[in-house]
Amino acid sequence: MLRSVAVLVLPHAAAFELGTACEVFGIDRSDTGGPTFDFRVCAPTPGAVMPTKGGFSIVVEHGLEATRDADLVVVPAYGMPAAAVPPQVLQALRDAHARGAWILSICSGAFALGEAGLLDGRRCTTHWMHAAALAARFPAATVDPDVLFVEDDRVITGAGTAAGIDACLHLVRRELGAAAATSVARRMVVPPQRDGGQAQYVDTPLPPVADTLAPLLTWMLEHLDEELGVPSLAARALMSQRTFARRFRAETGVTPAAWVARQRVARAQELLERTDVPVEEVARRCGFGTAALLRHHFARTLGTTPLAYRRRFACAPRGEEADVPGERAS
């Protein structure tokens, strides 16, 4: 269970990426039903003045001892590759992973994980501008420059900036459930779920705001239990199927089928956490139709079964149902 978090600040840290970790894990959100973590920011030398990329400096109170019992150690972007990572930092990262802690990097923080040997034999990512350098520097790693984040053996690497939010929320969801991740995302006013496999960027320029698919995406979230194939969606968007498929991928980074499947899994997670309805009914409500198909997508996406997920994350009293965001009144 994710209870304690240590954020490791290295010289010339990126303020936004550091702030991302502080925002997701460092704020007490118990007043709105969100999670609370034992949160610490640490540095190689406690009390030292640490320069940031933003042109200002910070003073970090805690030293590397803060990583020794943390369930998660986060490494935000820092001034790589010129800034050498102190050997004691690399050992702290290795020790944390060896005892079972999660390790999460944001943007160029992946280079510190590489220096510690934690990327060897693993898939990973970083900001697309740094991906080639990461692959060249750590040839034993498999670098994917086209995704938002990668999870591999309790090591999560996130791409640049906003993808760090996605990586952090992914871990909250994985450890504490969809309701906890949605609570944090709602307070941050960000989407609660973007797939790690979604593209970091697209070459096709986005259309003017008035012509985006945002209204259709909202409608789709409210009608996940209905037929959402490309023909019907294209007709609703008043486009040809080919134009619709191209526009959809340009705006979301994934195909319509992949987007719908992941949103249905997310809805199923919420229903399993917050209601006591049978799995067959969960499958019907989220659009999979049958429990067998729901189990297939759960295994492929989350690596578990609906019943196992419910046993771990259920938060509704037996026999009662909580309100689920996106559910329409019957």
C-alpha positions as CSV (number, residue, x, y, z in Angstrom):
1,M,0.0,0.0,0.0
2,L,1.3,3.5,-0.9
3,R,1.5,5.5,2.3
4,S,4.9,7.4,2.3
5,V,6.5,9.4,-0.4
6,A,10.0,10.9,-0.7
7,V,10.7,13.3,-3.5
8,L,14.4,13.5,-4.3
9,V,15.6,17.0,-5.5
10,L,18.8,17.1,-7.5
11,P,20.7,20.2,-8.7
12,H,18.9,22.4,-11.2
13,A,15.6,20.7,-10.6
14,A,12.7,21.6,-12.9
15,A,10.1,23.6,-10.9
16,F,7.1,22.2,-12.6
17,E,8.1,18.6,-12.4
18,L,9.0,19.0,-8.7
19,G,5.7,20.8,-8.2
20,T,3.8,17.9,-9.9
21,A,5.1,15.4,-7.3
22,C,4.3,17.9,-4.5
23,E,0.8,18.5,-5.8
24,V,-0.2,14.9,-6.3
25,F,1.4,13.4,-3.1
26,G,2.1,16.3,-0.8
27,I,-1.4,17.8,-0.2
28,D,-3.9,16.5,2.5
29,R,-7.1,15.9,0.5
30,S,-8.9,14.0,3.2
31,D,-11.6,16.8,3.4
32,T,-12.8,15.7,-0.1
33,G,-12.3,12.0,0.4
34,G,-8.9,11.9,-1.2
35,P,-5.7,10.2,0.1
36,T,-3.1,11.6,2.5
37,F,0.6,10.6,2.3
38,D,3.5,10.9,4.7
39,F,5.3,13.2,2.3
40,R,8.9,14.4,2.4
41,V,11.2,16.4,0.1
42,C,14.8,15.4,0.4
43,A,18.2,16.2,-1.1
44,P,21.7,14.8,-1.0
45,T,22.7,17.4,1.5
46,P,20.0,18.6,3.9
47,G,19.9,22.3,4.4
48,A,21.9,23.1,1.3
49,V,20.7,25.7,-1.2
50,M,19.5,23.9,-4.3
51,P,19.4,25.9,-7.6
52,T,16.5,25.2,-9.9
53,K,16.0,25.6,-13.6
54,G,13.5,28.4,-12.9
55,G,16.2,30.9,-11.8
56,F,15.5,30.6,-8.1
57,S,16.9,28.4,-5.3
58,I,15.3,26.3,-2.6
59,V,16.4,24.9,0.7
60,V,15.5,21.2,1.3
61,E,15.2,20.2,4.9
62,H,15.5,16.4,4.7
63,G,18.5,14.3,3.6
64,L,18.6,10.9,1.9
65,E,17.4,9.2,5.1
66,A,13.9,10.2,4.0
67,T,14.1,7.5,1.2
68,R,14.9,4.6,3.6
69,D,11.4,3.8,4.5
70,A,9.4,5.5,1.7
71,D,7.0,3.4,-0.3
72,L,7.7,5.7,-3.3
73,V,10.8,7.7,-4.3
74,V,10.2,10.3,-7.0
75,V,13.0,11.8,-9.0
76,P,11.8,15.0,-10.9
77,A,13.6,16.4,-13.9
78,Y,17.0,18.0,-13.1
79,G,20.0,19.5,-14.8
80,M,21.3,16.5,-16.8
81,P,23.6,15.4,-18.3
82,A,26.1,17.9,-17.0
83,A,25.0,17.5,-13.4
84,A,26.6,14.3,-12.0
85,V,24.4,12.4,-9.6
86,P,26.2,11.8,-6.3
87,P,27.0,8.1,-5.6
88,Q,25.0,8.2,-2.4
89,V,21.9,9.2,-4.3
90,L,22.4,6.3,-6.7
91,Q,22.8,3.9,-3.8
92,A,19.7,5.2,-2.1
93,L,17.7,4.6,-5.3
94,R,19.0,1.1,-5.7
95,D,18.4,0.3,-2.0
96,A,14.8,1.6,-2.2
97,H,14.0,-0.5,-5.2
98,A,15.6,-3.6,-3.7
99,R,13.4,-3.4,-0.7
100,G,10.3,-3.2,-2.8
101,A,9.6,0.6,-3.0
102,W,8.3,2.2,-6.1
103,I,10.7,4.4,-8.1
104,L,9.1,7.1,-10.3
105,S,11.0,9.6,-12.5
106,I,9.5,12.6,-14.4
107,C,11.1,13.8,-17.6
108,S,14.9,13.9,-17.3
109,G,14.8,12.3,-13.9
110,A,15.0,9.0,-15.8
111,F,18.8,9.7,-16.3
112,A,19.3,9.3,-12.5
113,L,17.5,6.0,-12.6
114,G,19.7,5.0,-15.5
115,E,22.9,5.9,-13.6
116,A,21.6,3.8,-10.7
117,G,21.2,0.8,-13.1
118,L,17.4,0.7,-12.6
119,L,16.7,1.0,-16.3
120,D,18.8,-2.0,-17.4
121,G,16.7,-4.6,-19.0
122,R,13.5,-2.5,-18.6
123,R,11.2,-0.5,-20.8
124,C,11.3,3.2,-20.0
125,T,10.6,6.7,-21.4
126,T,11.5,10.3,-21.0
127,H,10.7,13.6,-22.8
128,W,10.9,13.0,-26.5
129,M,13.7,15.6,-26.8
130,H,15.9,13.5,-24.4
131,A,14.9,10.0,-25.6
132,A,17.8,9.5,-28.0
133,A,20.3,10.6,-25.4
134,L,18.8,8.3,-22.8
135,A,19.0,5.4,-25.2
136,A,22.6,6.2,-26.2
137,R,23.7,6.6,-22.6
138,F,22.0,3.5,-21.3
139,P,22.0,0.9,-24.1
140,A,20.7,-1.9,-21.8
141,A,17.4,0.0,-21.4
142,T,14.6,-0.1,-23.9
143,V,13.6,3.5,-24.5
144,D,10.1,4.2,-25.9
145,P,9.9,7.9,-27.0
146,D,6.3,7.7,-28.1
147,V,4.4,7.1,-24.8
148,L,3.4,9.2,-21.8
149,F,4.7,6.8,-19.1
150,V,6.0,3.3,-18.7
151,E,5.7,0.9,-15.7
152,D,8.1,-2.0,-15.5
153,D,8.9,-3.9,-12.3
154,R,8.0,-1.1,-9.8
155,V,9.9,1.4,-11.9
156,I,7.7,4.1,-13.5
157,T,9.2,6.6,-16.0
158,G,7.2,9.6,-17.1
159,A,7.7,11.8,-20.1
160,G,7.8,15.6,-20.0
161,T,5.8,18.0,-17.9
162,A,2.1,17.1,-17.9
163,A,2.9,13.4,-18.5
164,G,4.4,13.4,-15.0
165,I,0.9,14.1,-13.7
166,D,-0.3,11.1,-15.6
167,A,2.4,8.9,-14.2
168,C,1.8,10.0,-10.7
169,L,-2.0,9.5,-11.0
170,H,-1.4,6.1,-12.6
171,L,0.5,5.0,-9.5
172,V,-2.2,6.4,-7.1
173,R,-4.8,4.5,-9.1
174,R,-2.7,1.3,-9.2
175,E,-2.1,1.3,-5.4
176,L,-5.2,3.0,-4.0
177,G,-7.8,2.6,-6.7
178,A,-9.7,4.6,-9.2
179,A,-11.7,6.6,-6.6
180,A,-8.5,7.9,-5.0
181,A,-7.0,8.9,-8.3
182,T,-10.2,10.6,-9.5
183,S,-10.4,12.5,-6.2
184,V,-6.8,13.9,-6.7
185,A,-7.4,14.6,-10.4
186,R,-10.7,16.5,-9.6
187,R,-8.9,18.7,-7.1
188,M,-6.1,19.4,-9.7
189,V,-8.7,19.9,-12.5
190,V,-6.9,17.5,-14.8
191,P,-8.2,14.4,-16.6
192,P,-8.2,11.4,-14.2
193,Q,-7.0,8.9,-16.8
194,R,-4.7,9.1,-19.8
195,D,-3.2,5.9,-20.9
196,G,0.6,5.5,-20.6
197,G,0.6,4.2,-24.2
198,Q,-0.9,7.5,-25.5
199,A,1.4,9.4,-27.8
200,Q,3.5,12.2,-26.3
201,Y,2.7,14.5,-29.1
202,V,1.2,14.5,-32.6
203,D,2.5,16.0,-35.8
204,T,-0.9,17.0,-37.1
205,P,-1.9,20.4,-35.9
206,L,-5.0,20.4,-33.7
207,P,-8.1,22.0,-35.2
208,P,-9.5,25.3,-33.9
209,V,-11.0,24.9,-30.5
210,A,-14.6,25.2,-31.8
211,D,-14.0,22.2,-34.0
212,T,-12.5,19.9,-31.5
213,L,-14.0,16.6,-30.5
214,A,-14.3,17.6,-26.8
215,P,-18.1,17.7,-26.8
216,L,-18.3,14.2,-28.4
217,L,-15.8,12.8,-25.9
218,T,-17.9,14.1,-23.1
219,W,-21.0,12.5,-24.7
220,M,-19.1,9.2,-25.1
221,L,-18.2,9.1,-21.4
222,E,-21.9,9.5,-20.6
223,H,-22.9,6.7,-23.0
224,L,-20.2,4.0,-22.5
225,D,-22.9,1.4,-22.2
226,E,-24.0,2.0,-25.8
227,E,-22.6,1.1,-29.2
228,L,-19.6,3.4,-29.8
229,G,-18.2,2.1,-33.1
230,V,-16.5,4.4,-35.6
231,P,-19.5,4.4,-38.0
232,S,-22.0,5.7,-35.4
233,L,-19.5,8.1,-33.8
234,A,-18.5,9.5,-37.2
235,A,-22.1,10.1,-38.0
236,R,-22.7,11.9,-34.8
237,A,-19.6,14.1,-35.5
238,L,-20.8,14.8,-39.0
239,M,-17.6,13.4,-40.6
240,S,-16.7,10.6,-42.9
241,Q,-15.3,7.6,-41.0
242,R,-11.8,8.1,-42.4
243,T,-11.8,11.8,-41.4
244,F,-13.2,11.0,-38.0
245,A,-10.6,8.3,-37.3
246,R,-7.8,10.6,-38.3
247,R,-9.1,13.5,-36.3
248,F,-9.7,11.4,-33.2
249,R,-6.2,10.1,-33.2
250,A,-4.8,13.6,-33.7
251,E,-6.7,14.9,-30.7
252,T,-6.4,12.0,-28.3
253,G,-3.2,10.1,-29.5
254,V,-5.1,6.8,-29.7
255,T,-7.7,5.1,-31.9
256,P,-11.4,5.4,-31.0
257,A,-11.5,1.7,-30.1
258,A,-8.6,2.0,-27.7
259,W,-10.0,5.1,-26.1
260,V,-13.4,3.6,-25.5
261,A,-11.9,0.3,-24.1
262,R,-9.8,2.2,-21.6
263,Q,-12.6,4.5,-20.5
264,R,-14.9,1.4,-20.1
265,V,-12.2,-0.2,-17.9
266,A,-12.0,3.0,-15.8
267,R,-15.8,3.1,-15.4
268,A,-15.7,-0.6,-14.4
269,Q,-13.0,0.2,-11.8
270,E,-15.3,2.9,-10.3
271,L,-18.3,0.6,-10.2
272,L,-16.3,-2.2,-8.6
273,E,-14.9,0.2,-6.0
274,R,-18.1,2.1,-5.2
275,T,-21.0,-0.4,-5.7
276,D,-21.9,-3.9,-4.8
277,V,-23.5,-4.8,-8.1
278,P,-22.6,-8.2,-9.7
279,V,-19.7,-8.3,-12.2
280,E,-22.2,-9.1,-15.0
281,E,-24.1,-5.9,-14.3
282,V,-20.8,-4.0,-14.1
283,A,-19.9,-5.3,-17.5
284,R,-23.3,-4.2,-18.9
285,R,-23.2,-0.7,-17.4
286,C,-19.7,0.0,-18.7
287,G,-20.4,-1.3,-22.2
288,F,-18.5,-4.6,-22.3
289,G,-21.7,-6.6,-22.3
290,T,-20.5,-9.8,-20.7
291,A,-18.4,-10.6,-17.7
292,A,-16.0,-12.6,-19.9
293,L,-15.2,-9.6,-22.0
294,L,-14.8,-7.4,-18.9
295,R,-12.3,-10.0,-17.5
296,H,-10.4,-10.0,-20.8
297,H,-9.9,-6.2,-20.8
298,F,-9.2,-6.1,-17.0
299,A,-6.4,-8.8,-17.4
300,R,-4.9,-7.0,-20.4
301,T,-5.1,-3.5,-18.9
302,L,-4.6,-4.0,-15.2
303,G,-3.2,-7.5,-14.9
304,T,-5.9,-8.7,-12.5
305,T,-9.5,-9.8,-12.4
306,P,-12.6,-7.7,-11.6
307,L,-13.2,-9.7,-8.4
308,A,-9.7,-9.5,-7.2
309,Y,-9.8,-5.7,-7.9
310,R,-13.0,-5.4,-6.0
311,R,-11.6,-7.3,-3.0
312,R,-8.6,-4.9,-2.8
313,F,-10.3,-1.6,-3.5
314,A,-14.0,-1.8,-2.6
315,C,-15.0,1.2,-0.5
316,A,-18.8,1.0,-0.6
317,P,-20.6,-0.8,2.3
318,R,-22.1,-4.2,1.4
319,G,-25.5,-3.9,-0.2
320,E,-25.2,-0.1,-0.8
321,E,-24.2,1.9,-3.9
322,A,-22.3,5.1,-4.0
323,D,-22.7,7.7,-6.7
324,V,-20.4,7.0,-9.6
325,P,-19.2,10.0,-11.8
326,G,-20.6,9.7,-15.3
327,E,-23.5,7.4,-14.3
328,R,-26.8,8.6,-15.8
329,A,-29.9,8.5,-13.6
330,S,-32.2,5.7,-14.6
